[in-house]
Every structure is written in structure tokens, then in C-alpha cells.
Amino acid sequence: YEAANFTFLSSRFKALQRFSELGQLRILCCSVISGEVEKHIRQQAKEAARNFNHCLKEYSRKFAPYLAEEKYASRLEKLKSEEMEALCLQRFRDFLSITKAEMLPANSIDTEAMITDYFLQNAPFQKEKPDEFKDAIIIRAFKEYLSSQSQNRENGVT
């Protein structure tokens, strides 16, 4: 999601949507992934609006002659991060809906096994990155999903 800069109308996401519609791909997701994506969307919207508005303020004197011109006035308005956030969040949710993304449950994850992995520093835990519980939850959710699917091994994207 980050590599595509959360642009859910990009060719990358359109390709995923097309493969999904053709039945060649299933989109798999879990609450940790969707929560992380939504968190990053919110952060990015705030940062983008803040940066744009800062530039607008910094150069407002130079824009002054154009503010009275209808052609430019609407282009020189401050951005509202809430509107940007809502738009991008809706596009993400639409993408999940259109592709019929499967939300994998995280409530049946074996937390004792995850804690054992943490202390033994098994993947995804490492000395350099000891607090990878989000990744561990994702990995366990997918492992449980795959084991419940037995022989039905189809292509999927997280």
C-alpha cells in the first residue's frame, strides 16, 4: 500500500482488482493490516495538508494578486486534512469491497505460541526488531487461514 502511495486508483491496484474480478486472485487481509493502512492514510493526509498549507502561507504575498481571480482563487485555498483522509479511506474501503477481500480473523491466534516466538526470537522477532507483534499476528492469521484451507491453495495477496 505504501509503495503505491495509497493511490487506490493506480494501475497497481487496478491490476489487482482485475485479477480479483477474473477469479485469478484472492485478496486476504486482517484487522492489523487494515488498521495499519488506515493509520498511515491518516498520517499522510495530515502531513500533506500541513505541508501544502505551510507553503501557501509562506508564499501568500506572492499569490496575493491572483486571489481575486476566480480562476486561481479555488486553487489557493487551504487543504483540509479531514477531507483528504476521508477520501483516501473511502477509496481503500472501496478497494477491499470491490475485490471482495477476505478479512481473516485474529481472535483465534495462539498467543502463547507468539509469546514463545518472541522470547526465542523466532521470525518475525529479531534482536534489532523485538516488538514485531503486529507482524506476528498477521503471520499467524495467515498460517491459520492456510492450514484451514488444506489442499485449496489459490493465489492470494495481502
C-alpha positions as CSV (number, residue, x, y, z in Angstrom):
1,Y,0.0,0.0,0.0
2,E,2.8,2.4,0.9
3,A,4.8,1.6,-2.3
4,A,1.7,2.8,-4.3
5,N,1.5,5.8,-2.0
6,F,-2.1,4.8,-1.0
7,T,-3.2,5.7,-4.5
8,F,-6.0,3.1,-4.8
9,L,-6.9,4.2,-8.3
10,S,-3.4,3.5,-9.6
11,S,-2.5,0.9,-12.2
12,R,-1.2,-1.4,-9.5
13,F,-4.5,-1.5,-7.6
14,K,-6.5,-1.7,-10.9
15,A,-4.4,-4.7,-11.9
16,L,-5.2,-6.4,-8.5
17,Q,-8.8,-5.5,-8.9
18,R,-8.9,-7.0,-12.5
19,F,-7.2,-10.3,-11.3
20,S,-9.6,-10.5,-8.5
21,E,-12.6,-10.0,-10.7
22,L,-11.3,-12.7,-13.1
23,G,-11.1,-15.1,-10.1
24,Q,-7.3,-15.4,-10.5
25,L,-6.5,-13.8,-7.2
26,R,-8.0,-13.5,-3.7
27,I,-7.2,-10.5,-1.6
28,L,-6.6,-11.5,2.0
29,C,-6.5,-9.0,4.8
30,C,-6.7,-8.9,8.6
31,S,-7.5,-6.2,11.1
32,V,-3.8,-5.4,11.7
33,I,-3.2,-4.7,8.1
34,S,-6.3,-2.6,7.6
35,G,-5.7,-0.8,10.8
36,E,-2.1,0.0,9.8
37,V,-3.1,1.1,6.3
38,E,-5.8,3.4,7.8
39,K,-3.3,4.8,10.3
40,H,-0.8,5.6,7.6
41,I,-3.5,7.2,5.4
42,R,-4.5,9.5,8.4
43,Q,-0.8,10.4,9.0
44,Q,-0.2,11.1,5.3
45,A,-3.3,13.3,4.9
46,K,-2.3,15.4,7.9
47,E,1.3,15.7,6.7
48,A,0.3,16.6,3.1
49,A,-2.2,19.2,4.2
50,R,0.2,20.7,6.7
51,N,3.0,20.9,4.1
52,F,0.7,22.4,1.4
53,N,-0.9,24.9,3.8
54,H,2.6,25.9,5.1
55,C,3.7,26.6,1.6
56,L,0.5,28.5,0.9
57,K,1.1,30.7,3.9
58,E,4.8,31.2,3.2
59,Y,4.1,32.4,-0.3
60,S,0.8,34.1,0.3
61,R,2.2,37.6,-0.5
62,K,3.3,36.4,-3.9
63,F,-0.1,34.8,-4.5
64,A,-2.0,38.0,-3.4
65,P,-2.6,39.4,-6.9
66,Y,-4.2,36.1,-8.0
67,L,-6.5,35.6,-5.0
68,A,-9.1,37.9,-6.5
69,E,-9.1,36.0,-9.8
70,E,-11.8,33.3,-9.8
71,K,-9.6,31.1,-11.9
72,Y,-6.9,30.9,-9.2
73,A,-8.8,31.5,-6.0
74,S,-10.1,28.0,-5.6
75,R,-6.6,26.6,-6.3
76,L,-5.1,28.7,-3.5
77,E,-7.4,27.5,-0.7
78,K,-6.1,25.7,2.4
79,L,-6.4,22.0,2.3
80,K,-8.4,20.2,5.0
81,S,-6.7,17.0,6.1
82,E,-10.1,15.5,7.3
83,E,-11.5,15.7,3.7
84,M,-8.3,14.2,2.2
85,E,-8.3,11.5,4.9
86,A,-12.0,10.6,4.3
87,L,-11.5,10.4,0.6
88,C,-8.5,8.1,0.8
89,L,-10.0,5.9,3.5
90,Q,-13.2,5.5,1.3
91,R,-11.1,4.5,-1.7
92,F,-9.3,1.9,0.5
93,R,-12.5,0.5,1.8
94,D,-14.0,0.5,-1.7
95,F,-11.0,-1.4,-3.0
96,L,-11.5,-4.1,-0.2
97,S,-15.2,-4.2,-1.1
98,I,-14.8,-4.4,-4.9
99,T,-12.2,-7.1,-4.6
100,K,-14.2,-9.0,-2.0
101,A,-11.2,-9.1,0.2
102,E,-11.4,-11.8,2.9
103,M,-10.9,-10.4,6.4
104,L,-9.0,-13.1,8.3
105,P,-9.9,-13.4,12.0
106,A,-7.2,-12.7,14.5
107,N,-9.2,-13.8,17.6
108,S,-8.2,-17.4,17.3
109,I,-4.5,-16.8,17.1
110,D,-2.4,-18.8,19.5
111,T,-0.9,-16.0,21.6
112,E,1.2,-18.4,23.7
113,A,3.0,-19.6,20.6
114,M,3.5,-16.0,19.6
115,I,5.0,-15.1,23.0
116,T,7.3,-18.2,22.8
117,D,8.4,-16.9,19.4
118,Y,9.1,-13.5,20.9
119,F,11.3,-14.9,23.7
120,L,13.1,-17.3,21.3
121,Q,13.4,-14.5,18.7
122,N,11.8,-16.6,16.0
123,A,10.6,-14.8,12.9
124,P,9.4,-12.1,12.8
125,F,11.1,-11.2,16.1
126,Q,14.8,-10.3,16.0
127,K,17.3,-8.6,18.2
128,E,17.1,-5.4,16.1
129,K,13.3,-5.5,15.9
130,P,12.0,-7.1,19.1
131,D,8.5,-5.6,19.0
132,E,7.1,-7.1,15.9
133,F,3.8,-8.2,17.4
134,K,1.8,-6.7,14.6
135,D,3.7,-8.8,12.0
136,A,3.4,-11.9,14.2
137,I,-0.3,-11.5,14.4
138,I,-0.5,-11.2,10.6
139,I,1.7,-14.2,10.0
140,R,-0.2,-16.3,12.5
141,A,-3.6,-15.3,11.0
142,F,-2.4,-16.3,7.5
143,K,-0.9,-19.6,8.8
144,E,-4.2,-20.5,10.4
145,Y,-6.1,-19.5,7.3
146,L,-3.8,-21.6,5.1
147,S,-4.0,-24.6,7.3
148,S,-7.8,-24.4,7.3
149,Q,-7.8,-24.4,3.5
150,S,-5.9,-27.7,3.3
151,Q,-5.5,-28.6,-0.4
152,N,-7.3,-25.5,-1.7
153,R,-4.1,-23.4,-2.5
154,E,-5.0,-20.4,-4.5
155,N,-3.1,-17.3,-5.2
156,G,-3.6,-14.5,-2.7
157,V,-2.3,-11.1,-1.9
158,T,-2.1,-9.4,1.5
